[in-house]
Amino acid sequence: MKKINLYITSLLLLALGACNNDFESEFDLSPDERANEAVQEFKKALTSSEYGWLTHYYPNPDKLGSVTYMLKFEETGTVSMNWDLYDYPDEAEYSVKMIDQPLLVFDTYSKFSKMTDPEIGEPGKGYGGELEFGFVRKSVDGDTLYLAERVDEDPMVLVKATAETASLLREYAKHSEHLERLNEKVVVPFYFNLSVEGWDAKVNMVYSGDKMIAFLSYVDVGVTMHELMPVNFTHEGFEFHHPLVLNGIAVRSFKYDASKNQFDVTDAGVSGAFKYEDVCPAHLEGMTDKLYGPKTFDAQAEVFSPKLFNLFEGLYPEAGFNYVTTDPYVVSWKPCTFQLVFKDYNALKITVDYVKLTEDVVKIDFTGYETEYSGPFVDLSYIESLMATEKGMAIKALITSDKGWTIVPIELKKYSSSYCLVSNEDPEMYMTFGLTYDED
Amino acid sequence: MKKILFLFFSVSILFSSCAKEDDLGKSLIDTSTPELNDVDQWIRENYTYPFNVEVKYRWDNSELDNSKILTPPAKDDVIPFLDNMKKIWIDPYVNAGGIDFMKRFIPKQMILIGSHNYNDNGSIVLGQAEGGRKISLFDLNYINFDFTGMSDWEKGKAMEPILRVFKTMHHEFGHILHQTVAYPIEYKKICTEYTSNWMNYSDSDARKLGFITGYSMLNPDEDFVEMLSVFLMSGNAGWNEIIDGIHIYDENWDYDKAAQDVAKGKIREKEKIMADYMLQVWNVNIYDLQNEIEGILTGIQSEE
């Protein structure tokens, strides 16, 4: 009997429920129509800009700075592009599709794919960028599109380009070169320091072009601070990824002033500038042990300040100066040599001892010369005669100065490192070393 | 009573379901023809229509291992790659086994990837096959078929990734064949040193044990397809050179001829079983196939 009641109740519920057709959607359109509309709206927004879009894309803002792209999306499904590193127009296929949200997908290989190429950046892992971007929102005036990476959700902001943007993009690389200290022509002291009105501290910056990231060092209320700051370039100068705040004053944007060879702060209401100075505002613990310790070997310097290059150039009459190579271990099992290698690949070897003065200052003690097995430097008296010239004596005095050399790291990674060695005798004399660093 | 109630219940559902003809609205499935560019059109004409193969060269995350860092291929590299794949792999098999043979066994979906596919240990995956239906090929952005202005040495270097990727195709295709009709069980008894630690053996070390490559030591199936792919991609002279080049030394650093003969004999015995199997089961003469592929590879290398 109970079962019969159950069947009858079920039947009644079914009959009444089946006929209930009164559901009203909150929306005018069905879900798939709304999804399709969202995709069309996204594509329309992307293709709406006559000159395309400019974006400072940070593929991995924890580790890397930005590459700036100019992207022009066409109705046909192609996107033409260029970037700030060098002038090389490129093109790829793109699509806008609905997966879990409206997505912009870079379909075929282009400059943009380099952000995910496992050959570029960290071996096997690349720069950490993505090829799929979700649409977040559009600014009220439609001039800015806010996108986010599909997986990591890091933002990509597209700003509407103008007729001038393409030519302005070509200005970016010179600022990068400036910060990287490549092809320096003007004699300046090494330390690139930021002073801001209202700050008690100066902030020193060393820039790594490989990772587009700045290494900032400063002393804040008696505490030495070090910070990695990803950077993007602009046609005027450069910007930090996020503001640097000291004493409640935030700075982020800088504009190059060619007349003063400095980068002025452009943030509203803030006055300050990055200038080349001879003062190191903050020292780093452990540098001498790390970079002149038992795990280091085969350091080579190929980038020199113009003043130091001029000092080395002309010492050896047979060939121009080429590079410096040394074994930087402070307690080497054999005499260390500081070798001046010339364009004919003959090397004048000064035997030295590296002495730790402080945590980041190393002194180079002169112990003699080492002759070669062939070539002009087999003859000790010839080496001594060169080093007895005015230039030779100046080189020896600088290298072996009692004030030593300050070690300023550019980037430290597992199997190799690069750092600048800055003369404390004359901070306009500096060289950039790359060395093999054995972590194991 | 229960039966009557059940009948009544079912009839009620039937009538209530059919009471009204609902408008199902527009289909959720997009059946419109996508816009085809020149590459898409080429693929349709050369792969889809003749062999019912879908080639995906555009980025599609759903087709890939999401734990890997990969990039799509450059659009300009797609046609040269597929064109050469057709010449080096598909056409020779069509000529050897017939068009129906290839239509039946060719993987029906091919995914093209531009970058290397790195494993965590730094090794590189050249290709992946899934059940004979789908095949993923990597490294397209590192393959160049334009030999214009190259020296012989440069051509040789440029050929390395080409040989590698198409050896992979022959390897994966070999899997499809032996998974359809197994090769004779005698093949599995020729060598006994199969090991999951195959990566500890160089090709040279593996050959001393009667295997053609280090990877072929993983199991008899990999052994069989490695034999097939190396055989087809080496040319007759190259294949004989590989086998003749097996040298084993005794304790006095003299050639151990007996051991060499054993190793060479094992490879030759496997070659014979492989050749018989391909001919009897698939009507494919692998010596003719090897000869044709060699001619095509020579032609590619001599193109200016």
Contacts between the chains, C-beta under 8 A, distances in Angstrom:
chain1	res1	chain2	res2	distance
A	4	B	5	7.2
A	7	B	5	5.4
A	7	B	9	6.4
A	10	B	9	7.7
A	11	B	8	7.9
A	11	B	9	6.4
A	11	B	12	5.7
A	14	B	12	7.0
A	14	B	13	6.8
A	14	B	16	6.6
A	15	B	12	6.8
A	15	B	16	5.9
A	18	B	16	4.4
A	18	B	17	7.3
A	18	B	19	7.5
A	19	B	16	7.3
A	19	B	19	7.4
A	21	B	20	7.9
A	30	B	25	6.6
A	32	B	26	7.8
A	32	B	28	5.0
A	33	B	26	7.7
A	76	B	35	7.7
A	77	B	35	6.9
A	77	B	37	7.6
A	92	B	75	7.1
A	93	B	37	7.6
A	93	B	58	6.2
A	93	B	75	6.0
A	95	B	58	7.1
A	105	B	58	7.9
A	105	B	59	5.7
A	106	B	59	6.6
A	106	B	72	7.7
A	107	B	58	3.9
A	107	B	59	4.9
A	107	B	72	6.2
A	108	B	57	6.9
A	108	B	58	6.3
A	108	B	59	7.3
A	108	B	72	5.1
A	108	B	73	6.7
A	108	B	74	6.2
A	108	B	75	4.4
A	109	B	71	5.7
A	109	B	72	5.4
A	109	B	73	5.7
A	109	B	74	3.9
A	109	B	75	7.5
A	109	B	77	7.8
A	109	B	114	4.7
A	109	B	141	5.9
A	110	B	74	7.5
A	113	B	71	4.3
A	113	B	72	6.5
A	113	B	114	7.1
A	114	B	71	8.0
A	116	B	69	6.2
A	116	B	70	7.1
A	116	B	71	5.3
A	116	B	115	8.0
A	117	B	71	5.0
A	117	B	115	5.6
A	118	B	69	4.4
A	118	B	70	7.1
A	118	B	71	7.7
A	118	B	115	5.4
A	118	B	116	6.0
A	118	B	118	5.4
A	119	B	115	6.7
A	119	B	116	6.7
A	123	B	118	7.8
A	123	B	122	7.5
A	124	B	69	6.8
A	124	B	118	3.7
A	124	B	120	7.9
A	124	B	122	6.6
A	125	B	69	5.4
A	126	B	69	5.0
A	131	B	59	5.4
A	131	B	71	7.6
A	131	B	72	7.4
A	132	B	59	7.7
A	132	B	61	6.5
